[in-house]
Amino acid sequence: MPHWVRSSIPIVEIVLSVILVALILLQSKGSGLSNVFGGEGNIYSTKRGAEKVVFIATIITAALFFGIALINATL
């Protein structure tokens, strides 16, 4: 593996971690602290529009972060 690829993996991992944190914070922006600790019982609702896009982007970013972390651990 070329040296530039090996040295850029930690940078990619840091960028992915910042994006992942931002996406997670965007998801929990609407929920209050009482909902986090089991306050109100909300009825199940489907994700639509931008909320669904952020949810799917979070899953994809987490999978990429996990893959890059495994690659970084094996090198």
N, C-alpha and C positions, 0 to 999 in steps of 0.2 A: 504494500500500500504506500502511495507517495506520502512524503512528509507533510505536504500542505493539507492533505485530507486528514491525516492524523492530528494535526494541530488545530484544525477548524472544528472538530467534533465537539470539544467543550464549549466553544462559542455558540454553536448551533443549539446545544443543550441549554445554555443560559437563555438564549432568545426564546426557545420553546417554553421554558419555565415561566418567563415573564408573561408570554402570551396566555399560557394556561391559567396563571393567577388572575389575569385580567378577565378572561372568559368566565371563570368561576365567580368572581366578584360581580360581573354583570348579571349572572343568573340569580344570585341571592339579593340583588338590590331591592326587589319589590317585597321581600319577606321581612317582617319585623323580628325583633329578638324573641318575642313571645312565641312566634311560630317555629323558631328553631328549636326551642326547648319543649315543644308539645303543647302550645297554648291553644289556639282555636283549631277545631277539627274541620279542615277544608274538605269539600266534596271533590272527588277526582275530576280533573279537567284536562283536556288534551292541549298539547302545545301547538300553537299556530303562528305562522308568520315569522317575525324576527326572533321570537323566543325559541322556535324550533330550529332555526338556523344556528343560533348561539349554542343550543344544546348539542347539535350534531357536530359543530366545530369544536366543542369542548372534548367530545369523545375522540374525534380524529386527532386533536392535538395531544391528548393524553396518551393515545396509542403510539404516536410518533415519538413523544418524549420517552416512553418506556423502551421503545426499540433503540433509540439513540443511547439511552443509559446502558442497555445491555451491550451494545457495540463498544461503548466507552469502557465498560468493565472488562471486556475480553481483550482489549488491546493493551 
